[in-house]
Amino acid sequence: MQHNLHPCIWYNGNAREAADFYCSVFGNGKITVDTPMVVNFELEGQQFMGLNGGPQFKPNASVSFFVICETDEDINSLWEKLCYDGEVMMPLDKYDWSERYGFLKDKFGLSWQLMKGNFKEVNQKITPGFLFVGEKFGKAAGAIQLYTKLFPGAEVNGMLLYGDDEGKEVAGTVKHAQFTLDGKVFMAMDGFGTHEFDFNEGISIVVECENQAEIDFFWQGLTANGGEESRCGWLKDPYGVSWQIIPTKLGQIMAGENGERAMQAMLKMKKLDIATLENA
C-alpha cells in the first residue's frame, strides 16, 4: 500500500510565495492545495507540503534536494533561477563526482544540489537527500536500515562507503547512498567536519496512512530505540529526522464542518487518533 511520502517545508507565513517561486522555476509545477496553513505543490512529479508554522523553525542543509539535469541548458537555467537572492555554497563547476555540479541555498532557505547526469540512474528529477553531521555523523547506514525495514517493498539501491585511503575519520562511513521508500527515491550521506546545522522540524517527511493500524505501526517503528514523540502527529526518529504520521483523510477532516473542533482535538494529541478526530 502506498503512503504518499513527501517532504514538508516549514515557513513563516510565506508558503504560498515560496510555492509560486518554485512552480515558476521548474515551469511545470502546480499548486494542489492552498489554505492559510498548508500550501501543497508539485514539482517534476515530487509532491511538497508548505506549512505556515511560524518563526520557530527554518530549513537547513541537513536535508537538501538533488536535481538531475541531462543538459547544460537545463542545469544552467535552474541554477540561475534558484540562485536569485540566495547563497552559493559550492559553485556550479566540474568536480570529481560530476562534470557539472553546484550546491546552493535559495532565498527561502531551501538547499539544492544540481548535478548533470542521466535521469535513468534515479528515474526521479528531484530527490530528497539527508546529510548526517555532528553527533549523527556515521549513522547514515543505520538510518537507512531502519527506514527500509519499516516500509514494505523498500530497498537499498546502492551504497558507496569511504575507503581506508580516504582517511581514518571517514573510512567505512557513507559517501553516498540511494534507497527507495514507498516507490520514492531518497539519498543519504555522512558529512564529516564541522557544520552549523542539524536535522530539525524545518523539513520533515510526511507519511499518509489509510488507517489507525498503519499510524500505530509507523509511530512505534520510528520512535523506538531513542526516537522522540512530539505533538500533532510529529515525531523525531532515533537519528533526529522529523516525520509527520498522519491519516490520508486529515485534510478532509479539517475541511469538514467540524474542522475547528477536530483541530482543537489534534492539538491535544501526540500520535494522531483517527476516530477521535472524526468524532470531534
C-alpha positions as CSV (number, residue, x, y, z in Angstrom):
1,M,0.0,0.0,0.0
2,Q,1.3,3.4,-1.0
3,H,1.7,6.0,1.8
4,N,2.4,9.1,-0.3
5,L,5.7,10.1,1.3
6,H,6.6,13.7,0.7
7,P,8.7,16.4,2.3
8,C,7.1,19.2,4.3
9,I,8.9,22.6,4.5
10,W,8.3,24.9,7.4
11,Y,7.6,28.5,6.5
12,N,6.9,31.7,8.5
13,G,3.8,32.8,6.7
14,N,5.2,32.8,3.2
15,A,4.5,29.2,2.0
16,R,2.4,30.5,-1.0
17,E,5.1,32.9,-2.1
18,A,7.6,30.1,-2.0
19,A,5.3,27.7,-3.8
20,D,4.8,30.3,-6.6
21,F,8.5,30.8,-6.9
22,Y,9.3,27.0,-7.2
23,C,6.5,26.5,-9.7
24,S,7.9,29.3,-11.8
25,V,11.5,27.9,-11.5
26,F,10.6,24.4,-12.7
27,G,7.9,25.5,-15.2
28,N,5.6,22.5,-14.9
29,G,5.0,22.9,-11.2
30,K,1.5,23.3,-9.8
31,I,-0.2,24.2,-6.6
32,T,-2.6,21.5,-5.4
33,V,-3.8,22.8,-2.0
34,D,-3.9,26.4,-1.0
35,T,-5.1,27.2,2.6
36,P,-3.8,29.7,5.2
37,M,-1.9,26.9,7.0
38,V,-0.9,24.5,4.3
39,V,0.1,25.0,0.6
40,N,0.8,21.8,-1.3
41,F,2.6,21.9,-4.6
42,E,4.1,19.5,-7.1
43,L,7.4,19.9,-9.0
44,E,8.5,17.4,-11.6
45,G,6.3,14.7,-10.0
46,Q,7.6,15.4,-6.5
47,Q,4.9,16.5,-4.0
48,F,5.8,19.1,-1.4
49,M,3.9,20.4,1.6
50,G,4.5,24.0,2.6
51,L,3.4,24.7,6.2
52,N,2.9,28.2,7.6
53,G,4.1,27.2,11.1
54,G,5.6,30.4,12.3
55,P,9.2,31.6,13.1
56,Q,10.2,28.6,15.3
57,F,12.0,26.5,12.7
58,K,13.8,27.0,9.4
59,P,15.0,24.5,6.8
60,N,18.8,24.0,6.6
61,A,21.3,21.9,4.6
62,S,20.8,18.7,6.7
63,V,18.1,18.0,4.1
64,S,18.7,19.1,0.5
65,F,17.1,18.3,-2.8
66,F,19.1,16.8,-5.6
67,V,18.1,17.8,-9.1
68,I,19.3,15.6,-12.0
69,C,19.8,17.6,-15.3
70,E,20.7,16.0,-18.6
71,T,21.7,19.1,-20.5
72,D,23.8,22.2,-19.8
73,E,20.9,24.3,-20.8
74,D,18.7,22.8,-18.1
75,I,21.2,22.9,-15.3
76,N,22.3,26.5,-16.1
77,S,18.7,27.7,-16.2
78,L,17.7,26.1,-12.9
79,W,20.9,27.3,-11.3
80,E,20.4,30.9,-12.3
81,K,16.8,31.0,-11.1
82,L,17.4,29.2,-7.8
83,C,20.4,31.4,-7.0
84,Y,18.4,34.6,-7.2
85,D,18.8,36.3,-3.8
86,G,20.2,33.0,-2.5
87,E,23.6,31.8,-1.4
88,V,26.1,29.7,-3.4
89,M,27.7,27.0,-1.2
90,M,29.6,25.2,-4.0
91,P,29.8,27.0,-7.4
92,L,28.5,25.3,-10.5
93,D,31.6,23.7,-11.9
94,K,33.3,20.4,-12.7
95,Y,34.1,18.1,-9.7
96,D,35.5,14.6,-9.3
97,W,31.9,13.2,-9.0
98,S,30.3,15.1,-11.8
99,E,31.2,17.0,-14.9
100,R,28.8,19.8,-13.7
101,Y,27.6,20.2,-10.2
102,G,26.6,23.0,-7.8
103,F,25.2,23.4,-4.3
104,L,23.1,26.4,-3.2
105,K,20.6,27.7,-0.7
106,D,17.7,29.7,-2.3
107,K,16.1,32.8,-0.9
108,F,13.7,30.8,1.2
109,G,16.5,28.8,2.9
110,L,15.9,25.6,1.0
111,S,19.1,23.8,-0.1
112,W,19.5,22.4,-3.6
113,Q,22.2,20.2,-5.2
114,L,22.1,20.4,-9.0
115,M,24.0,17.7,-11.0
116,K,24.3,16.9,-14.6
117,G,23.7,13.2,-15.1
118,N,21.5,10.5,-16.5
119,F,17.9,10.7,-15.4
120,K,17.5,6.9,-15.8
121,E,20.0,6.4,-12.9
122,V,17.4,7.8,-10.5
123,N,14.2,8.0,-12.5
124,Q,13.3,11.0,-10.4
125,K,14.1,14.6,-11.3
126,I,14.0,15.9,-7.6
127,T,15.3,13.6,-4.8
128,P,15.4,14.5,-1.1
129,G,18.8,13.9,0.5
130,F,19.8,13.5,4.2
131,L,23.2,14.7,5.5
132,F,24.3,13.2,8.8
133,V,26.6,15.6,10.6
134,G,28.0,16.3,14.0
135,E,26.8,13.7,16.5
136,K,24.9,12.0,13.7
137,F,28.0,11.5,11.6
138,G,28.5,7.8,10.8
139,K,24.8,7.0,11.3
140,A,23.5,7.2,7.8
141,A,23.7,3.5,7.2
142,G,21.8,2.8,10.4
143,A,19.1,5.2,9.4
144,I,18.8,3.7,6.0
145,Q,18.5,0.2,7.6
146,L,15.7,1.5,9.9
147,Y,13.7,3.1,7.1
148,T,14.0,0.2,4.6
149,K,12.9,-2.2,7.3
150,L,9.8,-0.2,8.1
151,F,8.4,0.5,4.7
152,P,7.1,-2.5,2.7
153,G,8.9,-3.1,-0.6
154,A,11.7,-0.7,0.4
155,E,15.2,-1.4,-0.9
156,V,18.7,0.0,-0.9
157,N,19.6,0.8,-4.5
158,G,23.3,1.4,-3.8
159,M,25.7,2.4,-1.1
160,L,29.2,3.8,-1.6
161,L,31.4,3.9,1.5
162,Y,34.6,5.9,2.1
163,G,37.7,3.7,1.8
164,D,40.6,3.4,4.2
165,D,42.7,5.5,1.8
166,E,40.3,8.5,2.3
167,G,41.2,9.0,5.9
168,K,40.6,7.0,9.1
169,E,38.0,9.6,10.3
170,V,35.6,8.8,7.4
171,A,36.6,5.2,6.5
172,G,33.5,2.9,6.4
173,T,31.0,5.8,6.6
174,V,28.5,6.6,3.8
175,K,29.9,8.6,0.9
176,H,26.6,8.4,-1.0
177,A,23.6,6.1,-0.8
178,Q,20.4,5.8,-2.7
179,F,17.3,4.0,-1.4
180,T,13.7,3.6,-2.2
181,L,10.8,4.0,0.2
182,D,7.2,3.6,-0.9
183,G,8.3,4.0,-4.5
184,K,10.1,7.3,-3.9
185,V,13.9,7.6,-4.1
186,F,15.9,9.2,-1.3
187,M,19.6,9.8,-0.8
188,A,21.8,9.9,2.2
189,M,25.4,10.8,3.1
190,D,27.6,11.2,6.1
191,G,29.2,14.6,6.4
192,F,32.5,14.8,8.2
193,G,33.7,18.0,9.8
194,T,32.2,21.0,11.5
195,H,28.7,22.0,10.4
196,E,26.5,24.7,11.9
197,F,23.2,22.8,11.3
198,D,21.5,19.6,12.1
199,F,18.1,17.9,11.5
200,N,15.2,19.9,12.7
201,E,11.5,20.4,12.1
202,G,12.3,22.9,9.3
203,I,12.0,19.9,6.9
204,S,10.0,16.8,7.8
205,I,8.8,13.7,5.9
206,V,5.1,13.2,5.8
207,V,3.7,9.6,5.8
208,E,0.0,9.4,4.9
209,C,-1.7,6.3,6.5
210,E,-5.0,4.7,5.5
211,N,-6.0,3.5,8.9
212,Q,-5.1,3.6,12.6
213,A,-3.1,0.4,12.4
214,E,-0.7,2.0,9.9
215,I,-0.4,5.1,12.1
216,D,0.4,2.9,15.1
217,F,2.9,0.8,13.1
218,F,5.0,3.7,11.8
219,W,4.7,5.7,15.1
220,Q,6.1,2.8,17.0
221,G,8.8,1.9,14.5
222,L,10.1,5.5,14.2
223,T,10.0,6.4,17.9
224,A,11.5,3.2,19.3
225,N,15.2,3.0,20.4
226,G,15.7,6.6,21.0
227,G,13.1,8.4,19.0
228,E,11.1,11.3,20.4
229,E,7.3,11.9,20.3
230,S,6.1,15.4,19.6
231,R,2.6,16.9,19.1
232,C,0.0,16.7,16.4
233,G,1.4,13.6,14.7
234,W,5.0,14.8,14.7
235,L,8.0,12.8,15.9
236,K,11.8,12.5,15.6
237,D,13.3,9.2,14.8
238,P,16.4,7.9,16.7
239,Y,18.6,9.8,14.1
240,G,16.9,13.2,14.6
241,V,15.0,13.3,11.4
242,S,11.4,14.7,11.7
243,W,8.4,12.8,10.5
244,Q,4.7,13.5,10.4
245,I,2.5,10.4,10.6
246,I,-1.0,11.5,9.5
247,P,-4.2,9.9,8.2
248,T,-4.7,10.3,4.4
249,K,-8.1,11.8,5.2
250,L,-6.7,14.5,7.5
251,G,-7.3,17.3,5.0
252,Q,-10.9,16.1,4.5
253,I,-11.5,16.0,8.3
254,M,-10.1,19.5,8.8
255,A,-12.1,20.9,5.9
256,G,-15.3,19.5,7.2
257,E,-18.0,21.3,9.2
258,N,-16.4,20.1,12.4
259,G,-12.9,21.0,11.3
260,E,-12.3,23.5,14.1
261,R,-13.2,21.0,16.8
262,A,-11.0,18.4,15.1
263,M,-8.1,20.9,15.1
264,Q,-8.6,21.5,18.8
265,A,-8.7,17.7,19.4
266,M,-5.5,17.2,17.4
267,L,-3.6,19.9,19.4
268,K,-4.0,17.7,22.5
269,M,-2.6,14.6,20.8
270,K,0.9,13.3,20.2
271,K,0.2,10.3,18.0
272,L,-3.0,11.0,16.0
273,D,-6.2,9.0,16.7
274,I,-8.4,8.9,13.6
275,A,-11.6,8.0,15.4
276,T,-11.2,10.9,17.9
277,L,-10.6,13.4,15.1
278,E,-13.6,12.1,13.2
279,N,-15.9,12.3,16.2
280,A,-14.7,15.7,17.4
